[in-house]
Amino acid sequence: MKNILYTLIMTMFVLQVNGQDAKAILDKTEKKYLAAKKFTADVKIQSNIPALKILPAQAKMKYTAPDQLEVTSKSIIVLPKQGFREIQNILKQNNKYTAMYMGKVKIQGQDCHLITLLPLSDSEDWIMAKVWIDEKESLILQSQTTTKSSGTLKVNYKYGTQKKWALPDQMTVEVDIQKFKIPKGVATDLHRQRENQNTGNTGTIVLDFFNYVIN
């Protein structure tokens, strides 16, 4: 009985410490992402969605804190419903989720903290999120969000010219095409091609950012 009680106490202690570690890491990361109050950037978008041919497109992205994001283009563009800063929007609502520290892993050759987030309410569209945060830079190198409406969205981030603002030079987005919202102009064609051939369950969208103008 004493051994069981000791084990329970130690488990609760470890979970509490891990929770505190996760909160401290997330707080530091969130502060870094709050540095850019507004920005504009040119974006090159390349979509690789099975059975769907979309030419590379140029777009303009405009962001104003806390959550106003506008993407404009003269071409047909395919972007995830969750948006460019979805994971950042989840992180800043720290009273709406619980965070669990899962350990350290390597992403892009860097030591990263892996943290799992679970919403406190069933009313949220997202079910679970994971973030891989660079231990030294406090930057998100990878994220994965599972939602009720759009399936799972996985994003890899590469930083360079605007690292100090926590703005990526490139994002590679992996989407669940079974739940991915396709623009109306190409949805019918996609449905027809899916019926005629086997397609994979995931697609990728690569966004390259340049000509940033910040704050």
GUTORTOR-454847 format. One line per 4 residues: number of its first residue (from 1); for each residue x, y, z of C-alpha. Coordinates in steps of 0.02 Angstrom, whole numbers, always signed. Layout:
NUM) X,Y,Z  ...
END
This chain:
1) +0,+0,+0  +141,+119,+45  +228,+80,-120  +69,+118,-218
5) +44,+282,-124  +226,+330,-153  +209,+293,-339  +51,+399,-352
9) +133,+545,-261  +288,+537,-371  +180,+527,-529  +82,+680,-477
13) +244,+771,-436  +320,+730,-606  +162,+785,-698  +160,+949,-600
17) +343,+984,-638  +319,+940,-821  +166,+1053,-828  +266,+1197,-755
21) +407,+1166,-879  +285,+1164,-1024  +205,+1328,-968  +373,+1415,-950
25) +428,+1357,-1123  +265,+1408,-1204  +265,+1579,-1118  +441,+1614,-1183
29) +392,+1558,-1358  +232,+1660,-1359  +326,+1819,-1312  +440,+1794,-1462
33) +292,+1779,-1580  +211,+1936,-1510  +358,+2043,-1568  +287,+2068,-1743
37) +131,+2175,-1720  +101,+2189,-1907  +186,+2138,-2066  +165,+2115,-2252
41) +256,+1988,-2361  +258,+1921,-2537  +222,+1734,-2543  +257,+1601,-2673
45) +134,+1457,-2652  +165,+1285,-2727  +30,+1155,-2701  +51,+968,-2722
49) -121,+895,-2697  -150,+720,-2770  -258,+721,-2928  -261,+911,-2929
53) -152,+1018,-3042  -124,+1193,-2974  +10,+1305,-3044  +129,+1397,-2926
57) +52,+1562,-2874  +109,+1729,-2807  +13,+1808,-2663  +22,+1951,-2541
61) +1,+1919,-2356  -46,+2054,-2231  -55,+2025,-2043  -110,+2142,-1903
65) -110,+2084,-1721  -196,+2002,-1638  -277,+1895,-1774  -314,+1991,-1934
69) -239,+1898,-2081  -271,+1934,-2264  -203,+1838,-2414  -235,+1906,-2588
73) -187,+1837,-2758  -236,+1852,-2941  -219,+1663,-2958  -311,+1515,-2883
77) -227,+1474,-2718  -252,+1328,-2600  -223,+1361,-2416  -278,+1268,-2259
81) -433,+1332,-2171  -339,+1343,-2006  -231,+1482,-2075  -52,+1542,-2067
85) -45,+1575,-1878  -167,+1446,-1812  -47,+1366,-1689  +7,+1538,-1624
89) -175,+1583,-1598  -200,+1424,-1496  -45,+1455,-1390  -94,+1630,-1336
93) -260,+1567,-1266  -170,+1481,-1122  -326,+1477,-1014  -413,+1364,-1140
97) -295,+1215,-1141  -184,+1106,-1035  -3,+1079,-1087  +100,+921,-1059
101) +288,+912,-1080  +330,+755,-1178  +520,+764,-1183  +656,+814,-1306
105) +675,+763,-1488  +776,+823,-1637  +692,+919,-1777  +793,+990,-1922
109) +948,+938,-1825  +901,+1047,-1676  +858,+994,-1498  +674,+1029,-1472
113) +548,+1022,-1331  +394,+921,-1378  +235,+985,-1295  +58,+917,-1316
117) -93,+1031,-1296  -269,+974,-1255  -420,+1093,-1254  -516,+1112,-1093
121) -682,+1126,-1185  -766,+1008,-1308  -833,+1160,-1401  -662,+1197,-1478
125) -639,+1142,-1659  -463,+1079,-1623  -447,+912,-1531  -260,+905,-1498
129) -104,+1000,-1545  +81,+963,-1535  +224,+1087,-1548  +409,+1054,-1568
133) +502,+1207,-1500  +686,+1243,-1531  +770,+1235,-1361  +892,+1377,-1397
137) +789,+1493,-1507  +615,+1467,-1432  +547,+1451,-1609  +417,+1326,-1667
141) +503,+1211,-1793  +355,+1094,-1814  +172,+1089,-1765  +30,+967,-1785
145) -153,+1011,-1756  -298,+889,-1763  -468,+968,-1790  -648,+911,-1806
149) -678,+1006,-1967  -517,+987,-2066  -427,+832,-2003  -242,+843,-1961
153) -129,+986,-2015  +59,+965,-1997  +177,+1112,-2026  +366,+1125,-2038
157) +445,+1297,-2018  +613,+1358,-2082  +683,+1524,-2021  +817,+1637,-2090
161) +809,+1822,-2129  +671,+1863,-2004  +713,+1741,-1864  +718,+1880,-1733
165) +535,+1917,-1772  +488,+1731,-1768  +431,+1743,-1949  +476,+1597,-2063
169) +559,+1604,-2233  +469,+1443,-2278  +322,+1339,-2218  +284,+1163,-2279
173) +105,+1116,-2240  +43,+936,-2246  -146,+922,-2258  -275,+784,-2244
177) -353,+793,-2418  -506,+692,-2366  -561,+840,-2258  -466,+980,-2343
181) -576,+1121,-2407  -543,+1141,-2594  -584,+1305,-2685  -753,+1292,-2773
185) -674,+1322,-2943  -575,+1160,-2936  -677,+1052,-2817  -783,+971,-2954
189) -630,+926,-3058  -544,+852,-2905  -697,+744,-2864  -701,+678,-3042
193) -516,+634,-3042  -528,+547,-2873  -662,+433,-2942  -551,+382,-3089
197) -388,+348,-2997  -316,+304,-2828  -247,+452,-2734  -151,+474,-2573
201) -225,+539,-2413  -108,+687,-2391  -52,+835,-2493  +78,+969,-2465
205) +79,+1158,-2486  +245,+1250,-2483  +246,+1436,-2444  +404,+1539,-2474
209) +404,+1713,-2397  +506,+1862,-2453  +504,+2052,-2453  +445,+2061,-2272
213) +395,+2233,-2208  +376,+2223,-2019  +293,+2342,-1895
END
